Amino acid sequence: MKTYIVGGAVRDRLLGLPVADRDYVVVGATPEQMLAQGFQPVGKDFPVFLHPQTHAEYAMARTERKSGLGYKGFKVYAAPEVTLEEDLQRRDLTINAIAEDEAGVLVDPYGGQRDLAARVFRHVSEAFAEDPVRILRVARFAARFTDFSVAPETNALMRQMVDNGEVDALVPERVWQEVARGLMESQPSRMFQVLRDCGALARLFPEIDCLFGVPQPPQYHPEIDTGVHVMLVVDWAAQQKTSLAVRFAALMHDLGKGVTPPEFWPKHHGHEAKSVELVRALSERIRVPVECRELAIAVARDHGNVHRALELRAATVVELLERIDAFRRPERFGEMLQACECDFRGRPGYETRDYPPPTYLQQAFTVARGVDAGAVARLAAPDKIREAVFRARVSAVEIWRKQIS
């Protein structure tokens, strides 16, 4: 019975990165032996145990054989005779197929250290093609390890998987899980570039894929291409260390431009309303959490109004604040302003330009929120309370605007 550290912990240590979690594989053991040593069984699909003291996960060495479509279509074989090399062979990438024994000696039968040095994502074996989640994982790794590239043969294999319909069998929750993790990496655009390169983006997110090649007015968008713009926006959001909800909203904000008829290019009148419809449909399809979906809808619908905030009438400003529920959810209002600023900054040359709308709207919100709604309500007829509060807020904002003009 021998124990090895495997996967990401070994990879990250060799890259000089912090190691958060350690995964262990046990070779030459039976479940009975693990139980006898106090390990707690937790695996449903294959034998995994928790260490009695550290609660780290220890998996018995295993092999896998494809038995159906999707990432759950496998038959797993775990037994004492399964070797470490056989266990490592079923892993996705060579850089994740390095093991380290208890003495610190590395076991690297598939050239993982070579590919770490070359900064290459390369599949371990043709068995990579049996699990479509691996396409998403490679894409997510590209967003994290920004100086790595996908080996040409691995990209070809991923494209073959797409052509064979494997990605169509992915369950929505797993797609969201991987994409959400990728959005939280340092350069999310690389995830979508990898998916696009192998054809998976068109199958999983056709709404995003069709943005590439769609022009925008060059006087407002020096990058011209809508897909390029959206990627710049998402990367800017990542650089600012924003929340997942803000990054998802950044990704979704211009979906409507992908359905503008070409004869109207480069203008996109009404793209906000179209974006809202597409965000709703996409969010439903991959089971996006409510807080991410709601912020993305708000940003898609009103990012143009935020950009034009200084030109809006006081009543329109208060309507905007009410529509995005700023008075009850000021934290989401703040996230919306963050996402809109990312949209503004995601254009070449706009990174350091003055962008007053967030400060202006925050000040307008403070003024409007300062209205004593309770006092206004006590003086109004029951069926006129909402209208009275609205008028009072508008009046407060108008007075403030005159003071600062």
Secondary structure, 3 states (H helix, E strand, C coil): CEEEEECHHHHHHHCCCCCCCCEEEEECCCHHHHHHCCCEECCCCCCEEECCCCCCEEEECEEEEECCCCCCCEEEEECCCCCHHHHHHCCCEHHHCCEEECCCCEECCCCHHHHHHHCEECECCHHHHHCCHHHHHHHHHHHHCCCCEECHHHHHHHHHHHHCCHHHHCCHHHHHHHHHHHHCCCCCHHHHHHHHHCCHHHHHCHHHHCCCCCECCCCCCCCCEHHHHHHHHHHHHHHCCCCHHHHHHHHHCCHHHHHCCHHHCCCCCCHHHHHHHHHHHHHHHCCCCHHHHHHHHHHHHHHHHHHCHHHCCHHHHHHHHHHCCCCCCHHHHHHHHHHHHHHHHCCCCCCCCCCCHHHHHHHHHHHHHCCCHHHHHHHCCHHHHHHHHHHHHHHHHHHHHHHHC
